[in-house]
Amino acid sequence: MKKIELARATLADAAYAQIAEGVLTGDLGPGTRLLMDDLAERLGISRTPVREALLRLEMERVIEPHGRRGYVVRELSDAELDKQYAARTAIEPFVLAEVARRGGDASKYVRTTFDELSVAPQTTAMEVFLVNKAIHRATVEALENEYLLSMFDMIWQTGIAGRVWGDILESGESLNFAESHRSIVEAAESGDPDLAFRVANEHIVAGRSLHAVHAPA
């Protein structure tokens, strides 16, 4: 086993965050070329952490190889968006319905998380995305089911889900976190699984409708 290189890991995470933020805000739009040497120079770090950040974004299908040492930001297609939202509808409505059925500590956890997130910083596109992700993840965490949580995390991979959220921001829609997620919390507390299932499903469908039309894959 090799020693863990904390400094390098930290730099790779920082590089990932910077590039992901650029994609999320649209500063690095679809088709933008990402050259390793150029990014390293702009970020003031070596190529190694930049390479690791780019490989992670490639695995998350945010970018794809282009040329010998570069990548390009991928364009989202309607087909890809449909798959991501379909995967969410397979998990999140079931989860919220189960939270409503259990009530007690499960619904209290969702309420407490919502209250904390409502006052969390939301000054950047990445902060807005992470707060929105966190409330949905909280409904899964409330069930204490590691298998469901693993499936949720797979669907909400930071890169691709962030790009999906970036697409919403590019549409010019202004979403108020508290207002747009209060119905989810109230459904969790309702004790009505059918209502909770319907609320979660409608929330996801509404999110899908915010996207502009994309070219075929």
Contacts in CASP RR format, 6 or more apart in sequence:
PFRMAT RR
TARGET T0000
AUTHOR 0000-0000-0000
METHOD contacts of the structure
MODEL  1
MKKIELARATLADAAYAQIAEGVLTGDLGPGTRLLMDDLAERLGISRTPV
REALLRLEMERVIEPHGRRGYVVRELSDAELDKQYAARTAIEPFVLAEVA
RRGGDASKYVRTTFDELSVAPQTTAMEVFLVNKAIHRATVEALENEYLLS
MFDMIWQTGIAGRVWGDILESGESLNFAESHRSIVEAAESGDPDLAFRVA
NEHIVAGRSLHAVHAPA
8 48 0 8 1.000
8 49 0 8 1.000
8 52 0 8 1.000
11 45 0 8 1.000
11 46 0 8 1.000
11 49 0 8 1.000
12 48 0 8 1.000
12 49 0 8 1.000
12 50 0 8 1.000
12 52 0 8 1.000
12 53 0 8 1.000
12 56 0 8 1.000
13 53 0 8 1.000
14 43 0 8 1.000
14 45 0 8 1.000
14 49 0 8 1.000
15 39 0 8 1.000
15 43 0 8 1.000
15 45 0 8 1.000
15 49 0 8 1.000
15 50 0 8 1.000
15 52 0 8 1.000
15 53 0 8 1.000
16 52 0 8 1.000
16 53 0 8 1.000
16 56 0 8 1.000
16 57 0 8 1.000
17 126 0 8 1.000
18 43 0 8 1.000
19 28 0 8 1.000
19 34 0 8 1.000
19 39 0 8 1.000
19 53 0 8 1.000
19 54 0 8 1.000
19 57 0 8 1.000
20 57 0 8 1.000
20 62 0 8 1.000
20 126 0 8 1.000
20 158 0 8 1.000
20 159 0 8 1.000
20 162 0 8 1.000
21 124 0 8 1.000
21 125 0 8 1.000
21 126 0 8 1.000
22 28 0 8 1.000
23 29 0 8 1.000
23 57 0 8 1.000
23 62 0 8 1.000
23 63 0 8 1.000
23 73 0 8 1.000
23 159 0 8 1.000
23 162 0 8 1.000
23 163 0 8 1.000
23 166 0 8 1.000
24 125 0 8 1.000
24 126 0 8 1.000
24 129 0 8 1.000
24 162 0 8 1.000
24 163 0 8 1.000
24 165 0 8 1.000
24 166 0 8 1.000
24 169 0 8 1.000
25 125 0 8 1.000
25 166 0 8 1.000
25 169 0 8 1.000
26 166 0 8 1.000
26 169 0 8 1.000
26 170 0 8 1.000
28 34 0 8 1.000
28 73 0 8 1.000
29 73 0 8 1.000
30 73 0 8 1.000
30 74 0 8 1.000
30 75 0 8 1.000
30 76 0 8 1.000
31 72 0 8 1.000
31 73 0 8 1.000
31 74 0 8 1.000
31 75 0 8 1.000
32 72 0 8 1.000
32 73 0 8 1.000
33 66 0 8 1.000
33 70 0 8 1.000
33 71 0 8 1.000
33 72 0 8 1.000
34 54 0 8 1.000
34 63 0 8 1.000
34 70 0 8 1.000
34 71 0 8 1.000
34 72 0 8 1.000
34 73 0 8 1.000
35 69 0 8 1.000
35 70 0 8 1.000
36 47 0 8 1.000
36 50 0 8 1.000
36 51 0 8 1.000
36 54 0 8 1.000
36 69 0 8 1.000
36 70 0 8 1.000
37 47 0 8 1.000
37 69 0 8 1.000
39 50 0 8 1.000
39 54 0 8 1.000
40 46 0 8 1.000
40 47 0 8 1.000
40 50 0 8 1.000
43 50 0 8 1.000
54 63 0 8 1.000
54 70 0 8 1.000
54 71 0 8 1.000
57 63 0 8 1.000
57 71 0 8 1.000
57 159 0 8 1.000
58 64 0 8 1.000
58 65 0 8 1.000
58 71 0 8 1.000
60 157 0 8 1.000
60 158 0 8 1.000
60 159 0 8 1.000
60 160 0 8 1.000
61 74 0 8 1.000
61 80 0 8 1.000
61 159 0 8 1.000
61 160 0 8 1.000
62 73 0 8 1.000
62 74 0 8 1.000
62 159 0 8 1.000
62 160 0 8 1.000
62 163 0 8 1.000
63 71 0 8 1.000
63 72 0 8 1.000
63 73 0 8 1.000
63 74 0 8 1.000
64 71 0 8 1.000
64 72 0 8 1.000
64 74 0 8 1.000
65 71 0 8 1.000
65 72 0 8 1.000
66 72 0 8 1.000
74 163 0 8 1.000
75 214 0 8 1.000
75 215 0 8 1.000
76 163 0 8 1.000
76 164 0 8 1.000
76 167 0 8 1.000
76 214 0 8 1.000
77 214 0 8 1.000
77 215 0 8 1.000
77 216 0 8 1.000
77 217 0 8 1.000
78 211 0 8 1.000
78 213 0 8 1.000
78 214 0 8 1.000
78 215 0 8 1.000
78 216 0 8 1.000
79 216 0 8 1.000
79 217 0 8 1.000
80 217 0 8 1.000
81 164 0 8 1.000
81 167 0 8 1.000
81 208 0 8 1.000
81 211 0 8 1.000
81 214 0 8 1.000
82 208 0 8 1.000
84 155 0 8 1.000
84 160 0 8 1.000
84 161 0 8 1.000
84 164 0 8 1.000
85 204 0 8 1.000
85 205 0 8 1.000
85 207 0 8 1.000
85 208 0 8 1.000
87 155 0 8 1.000
88 155 0 8 1.000
88 204 0 8 1.000
89 201 0 8 1.000
89 204 0 8 1.000
89 205 0 8 1.000
91 140 0 8 1.000
91 148 0 8 1.000
91 151 0 8 1.000
91 152 0 8 1.000
91 155 0 8 1.000
92 136 0 8 1.000
92 139 0 8 1.000
92 140 0 8 1.000
92 152 0 8 1.000
92 200 0 8 1.000
92 204 0 8 1.000
93 196 0 8 1.000
93 197 0 8 1.000
93 198 0 8 1.000
93 200 0 8 1.000
93 201 0 8 1.000
93 204 0 8 1.000
94 197 0 8 1.000
95 139 0 8 1.000
95 140 0 8 1.000
95 143 0 8 1.000
95 148 0 8 1.000
95 152 0 8 1.000
95 200 0 8 1.000
96 139 0 8 1.000
96 184 0 8 1.000
96 187 0 8 1.000
96 188 0 8 1.000
96 196 0 8 1.000
96 197 0 8 1.000
96 199 0 8 1.000
96 200 0 8 1.000
97 193 0 8 1.000
97 194 0 8 1.000
97 196 0 8 1.000
97 197 0 8 1.000
97 200 0 8 1.000
98 106 0 8 1.000
98 143 0 8 1.000
98 193 0 8 1.000
99 106 0 8 1.000
99 107 0 8 1.000
99 110 0 8 1.000
99 139 0 8 1.000
99 142 0 8 1.000
99 143 0 8 1.000
99 188 0 8 1.000
99 196 0 8 1.000
100 107 0 8 1.000
100 187 0 8 1.000
100 188 0 8 1.000
100 189 0 8 1.000
100 190 0 8 1.000
100 191 0 8 1.000
100 192 0 8 1.000
100 193 0 8 1.000
100 195 0 8 1.000
100 196 0 8 1.000
101 191 0 8 1.000
101 193 0 8 1.000
101 196 0 8 1.000
102 142 0 8 1.000
102 143 0 8 1.000
103 188 0 8 1.000
103 189 0 8 1.000
103 191 0 8 1.000
105 142 0 8 1.000
106 142 0 8 1.000
106 143 0 8 1.000
106 188 0 8 1.000
107 142 0 8 1.000
107 188 0 8 1.000
107 189 0 8 1.000
107 191 0 8 1.000
109 138 0 8 1.000
109 141 0 8 1.000
109 142 0 8 1.000
110 135 0 8 1.000
110 138 0 8 1.000
110 139 0 8 1.000
110 142 0 8 1.000
110 184 0 8 1.000
110 185 0 8 1.000
110 188 0 8 1.000
110 189 0 8 1.000
111 185 0 8 1.000
111 188 0 8 1.000
111 189 0 8 1.000
113 134 0 8 1.000
113 135 0 8 1.000
113 138 0 8 1.000
113 141 0 8 1.000
114 135 0 8 1.000
114 138 0 8 1.000
114 178 0 8 1.000
114 181 0 8 1.000
114 182 0 8 1.000
114 184 0 8 1.000
114 185 0 8 1.000
117 131 0 8 1.000
117 134 0 8 1.000
117 135 0 8 1.000
117 177 0 8 1.000
118 177 0 8 1.000
118 178 0 8 1.000
120 127 0 8 1.000
120 131 0 8 1.000
121 127 0 8 1.000
122 128 0 8 1.000
122 131 0 8 1.000
122 177 0 8 1.000
125 165 0 8 1.000
125 166 0 8 1.000
125 169 0 8 1.000
128 165 0 8 1.000
128 169 0 8 1.000
128 175 0 8 1.000
128 177 0 8 1.000
129 161 0 8 1.000
129 162 0 8 1.000
129 165 0 8 1.000
129 166 0 8 1.000
131 177 0 8 1.000
132 165 0 8 1.000
132 175 0 8 1.000
132 177 0 8 1.000
132 181 0 8 1.000
133 156 0 8 1.000
133 158 0 8 1.000
133 161 0 8 1.000
135 177 0 8 1.000
135 181 0 8 1.000
135 184 0 8 1.000
135 185 0 8 1.000
136 152 0 8 1.000
136 156 0 8 1.000
136 184 0 8 1.000
137 149 0 8 1.000
137 152 0 8 1.000
137 153 0 8 1.000
137 156 0 8 1.000
139 184 0 8 1.000
139 188 0 8 1.000
139 200 0 8 1.000
140 148 0 8 1.000
140 149 0 8 1.000
140 152 0 8 1.000
141 149 0 8 1.000
142 188 0 8 1.000
155 161 0 8 1.000
164 211 0 8 1.000
167 211 0 8 1.000
167 212 0 8 1.000
168 175 0 8 1.000
168 207 0 8 1.000
168 210 0 8 1.000
168 211 0 8 1.000
170 212 0 8 1.000
171 210 0 8 1.000
171 211 0 8 1.000
171 212 0 8 1.000
173 210 0 8 1.000
180 203 0 8 1.000
181 203 0 8 1.000
183 199 0 8 1.000
183 203 0 8 1.000
184 199 0 8 1.000
184 200 0 8 1.000
184 203 0 8 1.000
187 195 0 8 1.000
187 196 0 8 1.000
187 199 0 8 1.000
187 200 0 8 1.000
188 196 0 8 1.000
190 196 0 8 1.000
END
